[in-house]
Amino acid sequence: MSQFTRRSFLQTSAAAGASLLLTGTRASGAVDGANDRIRIAVAGLNGRGRSHIDGWLRQPNVEIAYLIDPDRNVLERRLKDLVAKTDGKVQAKGVKDFREALDDKNLDAISIATPNHWHSLMTIRAAQAGKHVYVEKPMSHDVAEGRVAVEAQKKYGVVVQHGTQRRSNAQLAGLVRDIQAGKFGRMKISYGYCCKPRKGIGHEALTSPPDHLDWNLWRGPAQIDQYHANYVHYDWHWFWETGNGDMNNQGTHQLDVARWALDDDQTHPVRVMGMGGRFLWNDQGETPNTMFAVAEYPNGQYVYFNVRNVNYSGYKHQVLNEYYFEDGGKILPNKGAKHREGGDYWRYFAKGDNEGTVLTVEDGDVTPGGNWGSFIAAVRANDPSMANGNALDAHNGCVLGHLMNNSYRLGSDVPFNAKAGKFGEDTDSYEHFMRLHEIMSTGVGLSEEDNQYTVGPWLTFDPKTETHIGDHADDANALLKDANTKEFEIPLLASL
């Protein structure tokens, strides 16, 4: 936690031609009148950023005022695309540094689709500038910066909405409501899967960054000494300095849904363990492509999570959630459903019932308009409570993934076999680990002789202080806050 005592970036001198000092100001009042236009900036234009542009273009009375990216080639392409899509009606200003956009007093909001290591810092600075924030998942790259983002939202009163689109699904909100109300009995395990095939990324040599990339702005808060081509523009996900692996990439959606279904007074787990490995690929990536993790909450409920990226013949896609109850019942996705999380998506199985019953779920309470429209509605009303997936929910879900990852990062190699998890009398965890192990050993064809699991220690966590206690606490606490470069430090809570 020593990195958390650094002086705030707000106290550093200006660099890169933009003001570092942002005068703290609360968001302006609600937007009055149907004809008043919301002006928004989109930061990070490769990949997910294109979806942000399209999403805002579909919203009435919303103007894309800025496009922001440190890669000149990407920025120029998106500016041209925007003009073409709108027949020249929208001509945003292109800048490489988001701080230039935040200095615009007429800007209402920023939409963040940058690499993970930028999410919290941009959210914090935008809040300090009185701008509303739509931030891609995960909101944070580490536990400590996520807490600062939460407190910045509170202090400056801006809307912060997380890019966990399932929070805008009224059917899912209804199912969560019914689970928490005990309609199916008491839930014991909320399970998330991020099982989608990916490929290895090979090896790229250290080299100088290309001329069209402002490397200092791209790496920003991340302490990275040298450039290699596997960072830009997507494979940064698989390095700890910039990404969080698929656990807190695609998996952030399913983690958030899993945590959402717990009793609504639960914030963080008290015990966490993660295990897995990066199998077969022999590449430059650092994060696991296979993972099983368990988190226990203060009330005795559990979240399980499964990452499985190695492709093989007969690969089973699973980007979904399951719910297991103390009486032996369970809710699984209905194999015949045509629409994910639609009215016929779930099937309830009572103990001993192999057929199950398709659930009919009444809609839950969400702000209408989908993820894009709900954010704009919240901004127009200047009402942070309208966000589908607010800053605190985002933080609690992201922390869950960070802790699971951190256990893995502190792990030791053990033989690749059924005893690897060391679950003892925890038959539920052992059963679900063995499902994964069977796939990896029989389906993928990994041999015990040539492979090992990395098994992380059980980490004990204090939800109130958001720090580790007990065994391995020193090593685990060191992973709660990333080191930052001086120009782009996460501010102290006291300096918000």
Secondary structure, 3 states (H helix, E strand, C coil): CHHHHCCCHHHCCCECCECCCCCCCCCCCCCCCCCCCEEEEEECCCCHHHHHHHHHHCCCCEEEEEEECCEHHHHHHHHHHHHHHCCCCCCCEEECCHHHHHCCCCCCEEEECCCHHHHHHHHHHHHHCCCEEEECCCCCCCHHHHHHHHHHHHHHCCCEEECCHHHHCHHHHHHHHHHHCCCCCCEEEEEEEEECCECCCCCCCCECCCCCECHHHHHCCECCCCECCCCCCCHHHHCCCCCCCHHHCCHHHHHHHHHHCCCCCCCCCCEEEEEEECCCCCCCCCCCCEEEEEEECCCCCEEEEEEECECCCCCCCEEEEEEEECCCCEEEECCCCCCCCCCCCEEEECCCCCCCEECCCCCCCCCCCHHHHHHHHHHHHCCHHHCCCCHHHHHHHHHHHHHHHHHHHCCEEEECCCCCCCCCCCHHHHHHHHHHHHHHHHHCCCCCCCCEEEECCCEEEECCCCEEECCCHHHHHHCCCCCECHHHCCCCHHHC
